[in-house]
């Protein structure tokens, strides 16, 4: 298994990547911003993605989005092919794209929004902290990407302040040398689960009224 920085030689996987992301969202029943093969190919061409390959077989993927004149970057589209799940590959891919983000955009704040508890856990272990949406990018193009998500009406109702997704942020300037050498904090998964349930109860009840 190899996890490498993607390039134009990986264009042939673009449609499969999109299909795998879409099918995963259907299975989980979660909202997701749709991606096109052309959009994925741009990330491959710019070297803003990592891909996991088992020989020539696609195993996983994640890419970088740049917002606010490089003040913010997001690691998006994290996906592992069903044949390679439950092997710790998602964490390795996320670490690889996280390191690539810091290398290419050392001064940028790295953020993400997700409903997935597994992704929240990985982010937390990498040094992300849960934050309000107001601490994320205000670039309208980023939020426009949420329009294809089934929960977009919630984001609209709250004037882009809250949604079922949880915002998480890694600020390199806020990370001291002392924090870098410490062992990562243990993740309180139950706290993330409670947060997710509270949001679902709050927003979905309002939707049903």
GUZA-416611 format. One record per residue: z, x, y of N, C-alpha, C in turn. Coordinates in steps of 0.2 Angstrom, whole numbers, plus 2048, in hexadecimal, padded with zeros to 3 digits. Atoms other than C-alpha are relative to their C-alpha. Layout:
N
  n.w  n.u  n.v  ca.w  ca.u  ca.v  c.w  c.u  c.v
    Z    X    Y     Z     X     Y    Z    X    Y
...
This chain:
209
  n.w  n.u  n.v  ca.w  ca.u  ca.v  c.w  c.u  c.v
  800  804  7FA   800   800   800  800  804  806
  800  7FC  7FA   7FB   807   811  800  7FB  806
  800  804  7FA   7FF   800   822  7FE  805  806
  804  7FC  7FB   7F3   807   82F  7FF  7FD  806
  802  803  7FA   7EE   805   841  7F9  7FD  7FF
  807  803  802   7DF   7F9   83F  7FB  802  805
  805  7FE  7FC   7CE   7FD   846  7FA  7FB  7FE
  806  804  801   7BC   7F6   845  7FE  800  7F9
  802  800  807   7BA   7FB   833  804  7FA  7FC
  7FD  806  803   7C6   7EC   82F  7FE  7F9  803
  803  806  7FD   7BB   7DF   838  7FF  7FB  7FA
  801  804  806   7B8   7D8   826  806  7FC  7FE
  7FA  803  801   7CA   7D2   825  801  7FA  805
  7FE  804  7FA   7CA   7C8   835  800  7F8  7FE
  7FF  807  802   7C6   7B7   82D  805  7FE  7FB
  7FA  801  805   7D2   7B9   81F  807  800  803
  7F9  800  7FC   7E0   7BE   82B  801  7F9  804
  7FF  806  7FD   7DD   7AE   835  801  7FA  7FB
  7FF  805  805   7DC   7A3   825  807  801  7FD
  7F9  7FF  803   7EC   7AB   81E  806  7FE  805
  7FC  802  7FB   7F5   7A8   82F  801  7F8  800
  801  807  800   7EF   796   82F  804  7FD  7FA
  7FD  803  806   7F4   792   81D  807  801  800
  7F9  7FF  800   805   79A   81F  804  7FB  805
  7FD  804  7FC   809   78F   82E  800  7F9  7FD
  800  807  803   804   77F   824  805  800  7FB
  7FB  800  805   80F   784   816  807  7FF  803
  7F9  800  7FC   81E   787   822  801  7FA  804
  7FF  806  7FC   81A   777   82C  802  802  807
  7FE  7FE  7F9   81C   781   83C  7FA  800  804
  805  7FF  7FB   812   782   84C  7FE  807  800
  802  7F9  7FF   807   791   84F  7FA  7FF  804
  806  800  7FB   7FA   796   85C  7FA  803  7FB
  806  7FE  805   7E9   797   853  7FC  806  803
  804  7FA  7FE   7DF   7A7   853  7F9  800  7FD
  807  800  802   7CC   7AA   851  7FF  807  7FD
  802  7F9  802   7C4   7B8   847  7FE  805  806
  803  7FC  7FB   7BC   7BE   857  806  803  804
  7FA  7FE  7FD   7CD   7BF   85F  804  806  7FC
  7FD  7FB  804   7D4   7C9   851  7FC  806  800
  805  7FA  800   7C5   7D5   851  801  804  807
  7FF  7FC  7FA   7C9   7D9   863  806  804  800
  7FA  7FD  801   7DA   7DE   85E  7FF  806  7FC
  802  7FA  805   7D3   7E9   850  7FC  805  804
  805  7FB  7FC   7C6   7F1   85C  804  804  805
  7FB  7FD  7FB   7D4   7F5   869  805  804  7FD
  7FB  7FC  803   7DF   7FD   85C  807  7FD  801
  7FA  803  7FF   7EC   7F0   860  803  7FC  7FA
  7FE  803  805   7F0   7EB   84F  802  804  7FA
  7FF  7FC  806   7F7   7F1   83E  7FE  7FB  7FA
  802  803  806   7F0   7EC   82D  803  803  7FA
  7FD  7FD  806   7F8   7EE   81C  7FB  7FE  7FA
  805  801  805   7EC   7F1   80E  802  803  7F9
  7FF  7FD  807   7EE   7F3   7FB  7F9  802  7FD
  806  7FE  801   7DF   7FD   7F8  7FB  7FD  805
  804  803  7FC   7D1   7F2   7FF  803  7F9  801
  7FE  807  800   7DB   7E2   7FD  805  7FF  806
  7FC  801  7FA   7E3   7DA   80D  807  7FE  7FE
  7F9  802  802   7F6   7D9   80C  804  7FD  806
  7FD  803  7FA   7FC   7D6   81E  7FE  803  806
  803  7FF  7FA   7F9   7D7   830  805  7FE  806
  7FC  802  7FA   801   7D7   842  7FC  803  806
  803  7FD  7FB   7FA   7DA   853  804  800  807
  7FC  800  7FA   7FF   7DE   865  7FC  7FC  805
  803  803  7FA   7FB   7D3   874  804  803  806
  7FE  7FD  7FA   7FD   7DA   886  800  7FB  805
  800  806  7FB   803   7CF   894  803  803  807
  7FD  7FE  7F9   808   7D1   8A7  7FE  807  802
  802  7F9  7FE   7FE   7E1   8AA  804  805  7FC
  7FC  7FB  805   807   7EA   89B  807  800  801
  7F9  800  7FF   818   7E5   8A1  803  7FD  7F9
  7FD  803  806   81A   7DB   891  7FB  801  7FA
  804  800  806   813   7DD   87F  803  7FB  7FB
  7FE  804  805   814   7D1   871  7FD  802  7F9
  802  7FF  807   813   7D4   85E  7FF  7F9  7FD
  802  807  802   80A   7C5   858  7FC  800  7F9
  804  801  806   801   7BE   848  803  803  7FA
  7FD  7FD  806   80D   7C6   83C  7FF  7FC  7F9
  801  803  806   807   7C1   82B  800  804  7F9
  801  7FD  807   808   7C6   818  7FD  7FC  7FC
  804  803  805   7FC   7C1   80B  805  7FD  7FB
  7FB  803  805   805   7B5   7FE  801  805  7FA
  800  7FC  806   801   7C2   7F0  805  806  802
  7FB  7FA  7FE   80D   7CF   7FA  806  7FE  803
  7FA  802  7FD   81B   7C4   800  806  802  7FC
  7FA  7FF  803   82D   7C7   7FC  801  807  7FD
  7FF  7F9  802   82B   7DA   7FB  802  804  805
  7FE  7FC  7FA   831   7DF   80C  7FA  802  804
  806  7FD  7FD   81F   7E2   812  800  7FD  808
  800  802  7F9   822   7D7   822  804  804  804
  7FB  7FB  7FC   830   7E2   828  7FC  806  802
  804  7FA  7FF   825   7F1   826  7FA  800  805
  806  801  7FB   816   7EA   82F  803  7FF  807
  7FD  801  7FA   821   7E4   83D  803  806  803
  7FE  7FA  7FD   829   7F5   83F  7FA  804  802
  806  7FC  7FE   818   7FD   83F  7FD  7FE  806
  803  802  7F9   811   7F2   84D  805  801  806
  7FA  7FE  7FB   822   7F4   856  7FF  807  803
  801  7F9  7FE   820   807   856  7F9  801  804
  806  800  7FD   80E   805   85B  800  7FE  807
  800  803  7F9   812   7FA   86A  804  805  804
  7FC  7FB  7FC   81F   807   870  7FC  806  801
  804  7FA  7FF   813   815   86E  7FA  7FF  805
  805  802  7FC   805   80C   877  802  7FE  807
  7FE  803  7FA   80F   803   884  808  802  801
  7F9  7FE  800   820   80D   886  804  7FD  805
  7FB  803  7FA   826   804   896  800  7F8  7FF
  800  808  800   822   7F2   890  805  7FD  7FC
  7FB  804  804   82E   7E5   88A  7FC  7FD  7FA
  803  803  806   82A   7E0   879  803  7F9  7FE
  7FD  807  801   82D   7CD   875  7FC  7FC  7FB
  803  805  805   829   7BF   869  803  7FA  800
  7FD  807  801   82B   7AD   866  7FF  7FE  7F9
  801  802  807   82E   7A6   855  805  7FB  7FE
  7FB  805  803   835   798   84B  802  803  7F9
  7FF  7FD  807   836   7A3   83B  807  804  800
  7F9  7FC  801   848   7A9   836  7FF  807  7FE
  801  7F9  803   841   7B8   82C  7FD  804  806
  803  7FC  7FA   837   7BE   83C  806  801  805
  7FA  7FF  7FB   847   7BB   847  804  806  7FD
  7FB  7FB  803   851   7C6   83B  7FC  807  800
  803  7FA  7FF   844   7D4   83B  800  802  807
  800  7FE  7F9   842   7D4   84E  807  802  802
  7F9  7FF  7FE   855   7D4   850  802  807  7FD
  7FF  7F9  803   856   7E4   844  7FC  805  804
  804  7FB  7FC   849   7EC   84F  803  801  807
  7FD  7FF  7FA   853   7EA   85E  7FF  7FA  805
  801  806  7FC   84D   7D9   865  807  7FC  801
  7FA  805  7FF   85A   7CD   86D  7FD  7F9  802
  802  807  7FE   858   7BA   86F  801  7FF  807
  800  801  7F8   854   7B6   881  7FD  7F9  801
  803  806  7FE   84F   7A7   88B  7F8  801  802
  807  7FF  7FF   83C   7A4   88E  7FF  803  807
  801  7FE  7FA   83F   7A8   8A0  800  808  801
  800  7F9  800   841   7BA   89B  7FA  803  7FD
  807  7FE  803   830   7BB   893  7FB  800  805
  806  800  7FB   81F   7BD   89B  7FF  7F9  803
  802  806  7FC   81A   7B0   8A8  7F8  800  800
  807  800  800   808   7B4   8A4  7FD  7F9  7FD
  803  806  803   7FF   7A3   8A2  7FC  800  7FA
  804  7FF  805   7F3   7AA   896  804  800  7F9
  7FC  800  806   801   7AD   889  802  7F9  7FE
  7FE  807  801   808   79B   88B  7FA  7FC  7FE
  806  804  801   7F6   794   88A  7FF  801  7F8
  801  7FF  807   7F6   79B   878  804  7FB  7FC
  7FC  805  804   803   78E   873  7FD  7F9  800
  803  806  7FF   7F8   780   877  7FE  7FD  7F9
  802  802  806   7F2   77F   865  806  7FF  7FB
  7FA  801  804   804   77F   85E  802  7F8  800
  7FE  807  801   80A   76E   858  806  7FE  804
  7FA  801  7FC   81A   770   862  7FF  801  808
  801  7FE  7F9   811   773   873  803  7FB  805
  7FD  805  7FB   817   762   87A  807  802  802
  7F9  7FF  7FE   829   768   879  800  806  805
  801  7FB  7FB   824   778   883  7FF  7FD  806
  802  803  7F9   81C   76D   890  806  7FC  803
  7FA  805  7FD   82B   760   891  805  804  803
  7FA  7FC  7FD   837   76E   894  7FE  805  806
  802  7FC  7FB   82C   776   8A1  800  808  7FE
  801  7F9  803   829   786   896  807  804  800
  7FA  7FD  800   83C   789   896  803  801  7F9
  7FE  800  807   83F   785   883  7FB  7FD  7FC
  804  803  805   837   781   873  803  801  7F9
  7FD  7FF  807   83A   781   860  800  808  7FF
  800  7F8  801   836   794   861  806  803  804
  7FB  7FC  7FD   843   7A1   865  7FD  806  803
  803  7FA  7FD   83E   7AE   872  805  806  7FE
  7FD  7FA  801   843   7C0   86E  7FD  806  803
  802  7FB  7FC   842   7CF   878  803  807  7FF
  7FE  7F9  801   843   7E2   876  7FE  804  807
  801  7FD  7FA   845   7EB   887  802  807  7FF
  7FF  7F9  801   843   7FE   885  805  803  806
  7FB  7FD  7FB   84C   801   896  807  7FE  7FF
  7F9  802  801   85B   7F8   890  803  803  7FA
  7FD  7FD  806   85D   802   880  802  807  802
  7FD  7F9  7FF   868   811   883  7FF  804  7FA
  800  7FB  805   868   821   879  805  7FE  7FB
  7FA  801  805   879   81C   871  7FE  7FA  7FC
  801  806  804   872   80B   86B  7FA  802  7FB
  805  7FE  805   863   814   863  802  803  7FA
  7FE  7FC  805   86D   81F   858  805  7FC  7FC
  7FB  804  804   879   811   852  7FC  7FC  7FB
  803  804  806   876   807   842  7FF  7F9  803
  801  807  7FE   86E   7F6   845  805  7FB  7FF
  7FB  805  801   879   7E7   847  7FE  7FC  7FA
  802  804  806   87A   7DC   838  7FE  7F9  803
  803  806  7FE   870   7CC   83A  804  7FA  7FE
  7FD  806  802   879   7BC   83B  7FB  7FA  7FF
  806  805  802   86C   7B1   832  802  7F9  802
  7FE  806  7FF   877   7A2   833  800  7FD  808
  800  801  7F9   878   7A3   846  7F8  7FE  802
  807  801  7FF   864   7A3   847  7FF  7F9  7FD
  801  806  803   864   794   83B  803  7FA  804
  7FD  805  7FC   870   78A   845  7FC  7FF  807
  804  800  7FA   866   78E   855  7FA  7FC  7FF
  806  803  802   856   788   84C  801  7F8  7FF
  7FF  807  802   85E   778   846  802  7FC  807
  7FE  803  7FA   866   774   857  7F9  7FE  804
  806  801  7FD   855   776   85F  7FC  7FA  7FD
  804  805  804   84C   76B   852  803  7F9  802
  7FD  806  7FF   859   75D   854  7FF  7FE  808
  801  802  7F9   858   75E   867  7F9  7FE  802
  806  802  7FD   846   75E   86A  7FC  7FB  7FB
  803  805  804   840   754   85B  802  7F9  801
  7FD  806  7FE   84C   746   85F  7FD  7FD  806
  803  802  7FA   845   745   870  7F9  7FE  7FF
  807  801  801   833   745   86A  7FF  7F9  7FC
  800  806  804   837   736   85E  802  7FA  805
  7FE  806  7FB   83E   72B   86D  7FA  7FD  803
